[in-house]
Amino acid sequence: MILSDGQDRMIWEAQRQAEERWDAEREAMLFLEAHRLAHTPDSHAVALHALRHPGSVLGREVARRTDGGVRLTPDDVDSLRPLLRVHEEAGHSHEAWQRDLGVQAERLESLTTDARQITRDFTSDMAALSGVDRDAPEARGAGDVAGLLEQLIARIAKTERELAELSGHIAALRDRIDTVPRNEDVDPLTGVMTPTGARQMIAELPDLAHGYVLASCGLDDLDAIEARYGRSVADNVVRAFVATLRQSCVGADIIRWQDNLFVLLLRGRPLSHLAMMMEEARGAMLARTLRLRGSGEPIGVVTLSAGVAMGQGMELPEVLDRAEAFRAVASAGQGNRVVSRA
């Protein structure tokens, strides 16, 4: 069976969403096991939303209560339910306009295809007319051309009306999106914190009695992947990368610092603890089989490199500079290394 482009995109999107849901469900299960919480609907929902949206009010509150390795209790889950409802209501609003945007985008693409088909049909018909032997009895006259033009004008007029209607819908949708509060605390691609979302936590780091450890990490070949396969594939690889970090670095705060630079923070733990986590993430990323949607073609081995540094009474930028220097060493050559000391 041959699928249309639209059907292929729908299957691709369904597969992507299924994989994201699977990663999220696995992370939530690991979270509940780490906190020794029963797998109730409420505890599962709290874990799932806190992990997927760490910069939200719920995510920050869970991070505050678990700071230093403290486990959540069933009483904590009960007290977090109001924040969960607020988060779910905000999510439903966001999902609604995202669905609308997808519908309008598909309509626009369909109309664009129609316009191209009109041009192709007219060009083909005109070529056929021009190739007719004028001396033949069946040769067409000016009436044939006039008929074609009439049909063309009618089809163009119909497409223009539909485009005008769609333009109005898109303008209304844009107004709706513009009125939705933008959460600059959360990276929209991965769901982890942005530097803005982590600002309060960052400000408190120099005052931590037992210090903190920081890892800077990124994918070794992200630019090459984007150049070969396109931005959407590169984005999916980044999502898989973050899912791997979450699974291997439970308890660490993850920040998408910029583009392909991610910062992980672990408070009150020795440097070796986070270095081991990053080694586990490196191995897990190396073992993943990432494939293109639709064709199933393997992308190839995707690796990460990381640098890990210790901070004690130090501002984050100074510690990040040291971690970045270690990461530069780790990523030299073929990469796929974790470096925590010179």
C-alpha positions in Angstrom: 0.0 0.0 0.0 1.3 3.4 -0.9 0.7 6.2 1.7 0.3 9.8 0.8 2.6 12.4 2.3 -0.1 13.4 4.8 -0.7 9.9 5.9 3.1 9.2 6.3 3.4 12.4 8.4 0.5 11.3 10.6 2.1 7.9 11.2 5.5 9.5 11.8 4.0 11.9 14.4 2.1 9.0 16.1 5.3 7.0 16.4 7.2 10.0 17.8 4.5 10.7 20.4 4.3 7.0 21.3 8.1 6.9 21.9 7.9 10.1 24.0 5.1 8.7 26.1 7.1 5.5 26.6 10.2 7.4 27.7 8.1 9.6 30.1 6.3 6.5 31.6 9.6 4.8 32.2 11.0 7.9 33.9 7.9 8.1 36.1 8.2 4.5 37.1 11.8 4.9 38.0 11.0 8.0 40.0 8.3 6.2 42.0 10.6 3.2 42.7 13.4 5.6 43.8 11.0 7.3 46.2 9.4 4.0 47.3 6.0 5.3 46.4 3.0 3.1 45.5 2.0 3.2 41.9 -1.3 5.1 42.5 -2.9 7.3 39.8 -2.0 10.4 41.9 1.6 9.5 42.6 2.1 8.5 38.9 0.6 11.8 37.7 2.7 13.9 40.1 5.9 12.0 39.0 5.1 12.3 35.3 4.3 16.0 35.4 7.2 16.9 37.6 9.7 15.1 35.4 8.3 16.4 32.1 7.8 20.0 33.3 10.5 20.6 35.9 10.3 24.4 35.5 6.6 24.4 36.4 5.3 25.3 39.9 4.7 21.6 40.5 8.1 20.6 39.2 9.9 23.2 41.3 8.0 22.2 44.4 8.9 18.6 43.9 12.6 19.6 43.4 12.5 21.6 46.6 11.0 18.8 48.7 13.5 16.3 47.3 16.5 18.5 47.6 19.5 16.6 49.1 18.1 13.2 48.2 14.9 13.4 50.4 12.2 11.0 49.4 8.6 12.1 48.7 6.0 10.5 51.0 2.3 9.7 50.3 1.4 12.8 52.3 3.6 14.9 50.0 1.7 13.4 47.0 -1.7 14.4 48.6 -0.5 17.9 49.3 0.8 18.3 45.7 -2.6 17.4 44.1 -3.8 21.0 43.9 -0.7 22.0 42.0 -1.2 19.0 39.7 -4.7 20.1 38.8 -3.5 23.6 38.0 -0.7 22.2 35.8 -3.1 19.8 34.0 -5.6 22.7 33.3 -2.8 24.8 31.8 -1.7 21.8 29.7 -5.1 21.2 28.3 -5.3 24.8 27.1 -1.9 24.6 25.5 -2.7 21.3 23.8 -6.0 22.7 22.4 -4.3 25.5 20.4 -1.5 23.2 19.3 -4.1 20.9 17.8 -5.8 23.9 16.1 -2.5 25.0 14.7 -1.8 21.5 13.3 -5.2 21.4 11.6 -4.7 24.8 10.0 -1.2 23.9 8.8 -2.5 20.8 7.1 -5.3 22.8 5.4 -2.7 25.3 4.2 -0.5 22.5 2.8 -3.5 20.9 1.1 -4.4 24.2 -0.6 -0.8 24.7 -1.7 -0.9 21.2 -3.2 -4.2 22.1 -5.0 -2.6 25.3 -6.4 0.3 23.3 -7.8 -2.0 20.8 -9.3 -4.0 23.5 -11.1 -0.8 24.8 -12.6 0.3 21.4 -13.7 -3.1 20.5 -15.2 -3.3 23.8 -17.1 0.3 23.4 -18.4 -0.4 19.9 -19.5 -3.7 20.8 -21.3 -2.2 23.8 -23.1 0.7 21.6 -24.2 -1.8 19.1 -25.6 -3.7 21.8 -27.4 -0.6 23.3 -28.9 0.5 19.9 -30.2 -2.7 19.2 -32.1 -2.5 19.0 -35.9 -4.4 22.1 -37.1 -5.3 20.5 -40.4 -6.8 17.5 -38.7 -10.6 17.3 -38.5 -10.5 16.9 -34.8 -8.3 20.0 -34.3 -9.5 22.2 -31.5 -10.2 25.8 -32.0 -10.2 28.9 -29.8 -13.2 27.6 -28.0 -11.1 24.9 -26.4 -8.6 27.4 -25.1 -11.4 29.6 -23.8 -12.9 26.6 -22.0 -9.6 25.7 -20.4 -9.2 29.3 -19.2 -12.7 29.4 -17.8 -12.0 26.2 -15.8 -8.7 27.6 -14.7 -10.3 30.8 -13.5 -13.0 29.0 -11.6 -10.5 26.7 -9.8 -8.2 29.6 -9.0 -11.2 31.6 -7.6 -12.3 28.7 -5.4 -8.7 28.2 -4.1 -8.4 32.0 -3.4 -11.7 31.9 -1.4 -10.4 29.0 0.7 -7.1 30.6 1.2 -8.8 33.8 2.4 -10.9 31.9 4.8 -7.9 30.0 6.1 -5.9 33.2 6.5 -8.7 34.5 8.8 -8.5 31.3 10.9 -4.7 31.5 11.2 -4.9 35.2 12.2 -7.4 34.3 14.9 -5.3 31.4 16.1 -2.2 33.7 16.2 -4.1 36.1 18.4 -5.0 33.2 20.7 -1.4 32.0 20.9 -0.2 35.6 21.5 -2.4 35.8 24.6 -1.2 32.5 26.1 1.4 33.3 28.8 4.8 32.0 27.6 6.7 30.0 30.1 10.3 31.1 29.6 11.3 28.8 32.5 11.0 25.6 30.4 12.7 24.6 27.2 9.8 23.9 24.8 11.6 21.1 23.0 12.8 19.0 25.9 10.7 20.1 28.9 13.8 20.7 31.0 14.6 24.0 32.7 16.1 27.0 31.0 18.7 29.2 32.7 15.8 31.6 33.4 13.8 28.8 35.1 16.9 27.8 37.1 17.9 31.3 38.2 16.8 30.9 41.9 18.5 27.6 42.2 21.7 29.0 40.6 21.7 32.0 43.0 21.6 29.6 46.0 24.5 27.4 44.8 27.5 29.4 46.4 25.8 29.1 49.8 25.3 25.4 49.9 27.1 24.0 52.9 28.2 20.8 51.1 28.8 22.4 47.7 27.6 21.0 44.4 28.9 19.3 41.3 28.2 20.4 37.7 28.4 18.5 34.4 28.4 20.2 31.1 27.5 17.9 28.2 26.3 17.7 24.7 26.0 15.4 21.6 29.2 15.0 19.6 27.6 15.0 16.1 24.5 17.0 16.4 25.5 19.5 13.7 26.3 16.7 11.3 23.0 15.0 12.0 21.1 18.3 11.3 23.1 18.9 8.1 22.3 15.4 6.8 18.8 14.7 8.0 17.3 18.1 8.8 16.2 20.0 11.9 13.3 17.8 12.9 15.5 14.7 13.1 18.1 16.6 15.1 15.3 17.7 17.5 14.2 14.2 18.0 17.8 13.1 18.7 18.0 15.9 21.4 14.8 14.6 22.9 16.2 11.1 23.1 19.4 12.5 24.6 17.5 14.3 27.4 15.4 11.2 28.0 18.7 9.3 28.5 20.0 11.9 30.9 16.8 11.7 33.0 17.0 7.9 33.2 20.7 7.8 34.1 21.0 10.9 36.3 18.0 10.6 38.7 18.2 13.4 41.3 20.2 15.8 39.1 18.7 19.0 37.9 19.0 19.3 34.1 19.2 22.7 32.4 19.3 23.3 28.6 21.8 26.1 28.8 21.9 26.8 25.1 21.5 24.7 21.9 23.7 21.6 22.4 24.9 22.6 25.8 23.2 21.0 28.8 24.1 21.5 32.4 23.4 19.0 35.2 23.6 20.0 38.8 23.8 17.7 41.8 23.9 19.2 45.2 25.6 17.8 48.3 27.2 14.9 46.5 30.9 14.1 45.6 32.2 14.7 42.1 32.5 11.0 41.5 28.8 10.5 42.0 27.8 12.8 39.0 30.8 11.5 37.0 29.4 7.9 37.4 26.0 9.1 36.4 27.4 10.7 33.2 29.3 7.5 32.4 26.1 5.6 32.7 24.4 8.1 30.4 27.2 7.9 27.9 27.0 4.1 27.8 23.2 4.3 27.5 23.3 6.8 24.7 25.9 4.7 22.9 23.6 1.6 23.1 20.6 3.4 21.7 19.4 2.6 18.2 18.0 5.8 16.7 16.2 5.5 13.5 14.5 7.8 11.0 10.7 7.8 11.2 8.9 6.1 8.4 11.8 4.5 6.6 13.4 3.0 9.8 16.8 3.8 8.5 19.4 3.9 11.3 20.9 7.3 12.0 24.1 5.7 13.3 25.8 5.8 16.6 25.1 9.0 18.5 27.5 9.8 21.4 27.8 12.4 24.1 30.8 14.0 25.7 30.8 15.7 29.2 33.0 17.5 31.6 32.4 17.4 35.4 33.6 19.9 37.9 33.1 20.6 41.7 31.8 23.8 43.2 32.3 24.8 46.8 31.3 28.4 47.7 31.7 29.3 44.0 29.4 31.0 41.5 28.1 28.8 38.7 29.9 30.6 35.8 33.3 29.8 37.3 32.5 26.1 37.8 30.8 25.9 34.3 34.0 27.3 32.7 36.0 24.5 34.3 33.5 21.8 33.3 33.5 23.2 29.7 37.3 23.0 29.6 37.0 19.3 30.6 34.3 18.8 28.0 36.5 20.3 25.3 39.1 17.6 26.2 36.4 14.9 26.2 35.0 15.9 22.8 38.4 16.1 21.1 38.9 13.5 18.4 35.9 11.1 18.3 34.4 12.3 21.6 32.3 9.8 23.5 34.1 10.6 26.8 33.5 11.9 30.3 36.4 14.0 31.8 36.3 15.1 35.4 39.9 16.0 36.1 42.9 17.4 34.1 
